[in-house]
Amino acid sequence: MTTSAPETTAEPRRVREIVLALETDGRDSPAIPLALSLARHFAAGLVALLVESEALRRAASLPFCVEVRRHSGDERRLDPALLERSLRQALQQLERSLMAPASGLRVDVRRVCSRPLQLLDEHATADIVVFGRSTVSRWLPAERSPIRLETAATDPAHFDEAARALQAHTASAPWERLHWTGDADVLARLRRRRPSLILISRRDIARADGLQQLIEALDEPIVVLP
């Protein structure tokens, strides 16, 4: 008589840490409530990073440096002392903005100087990384769908739990799938669609500059899974 071993179902991956990476002008980004929702859904800790630009630091050390603001196009004089003061104020504002919404969560707020791919390497143990910047565009389509950026090797089930956790931020709109190649054509299509958020797996980020291009091209929150 032959007996077969009972089938076992693999337990879902335990999500312990959410990293929120904000540009210094992204303190009003929709990525903030999105990251908070993920942290609450998974009962995970939240690490909020205010990401400084190394290029801006270098520029501030040059004579007669002027910064043009993304929101308004206004210009302001910039030097290392003014930049440091502005960054300290930005960090304080981020801490205050998270104080009430993050009540009951484990939250760590820090300043870092990094690039997206470098940040992913530095936080390799993070279960989910959310990138956010301040929204500049005033035009938004009436209906905005979230988009799953996938490659030929993507396992769709890899996104399912995160998609469920993000449902409150998608207004019940159906998820769209878009094949990710990292080229200009895909970025142009994303600009036209103006999705509510973008979901991508770090294992699918094939090109070293792909995520950097994506973040610089779009205002929408980008959620990076393992």
Protein Blocks (a to p, Z undefined) as FASTA:
>chain_A
ZZddddddddddddfbdcddddfklmmgfklmmmmmmmmmnopacdddddddfklmmmmm
pghiacddfklopacdddfklmmmmmmmmmmmmmmmmmmmmgoiacddddddddfklmmm
mmmmbmbdcdddddfblbdcfbdcddddddfklcfklmmmmmmmmmmmnoopacddddde
hiaklmmmmmmnopabdcddfklmmbfklmmmmmmmpmbdcdddZZ
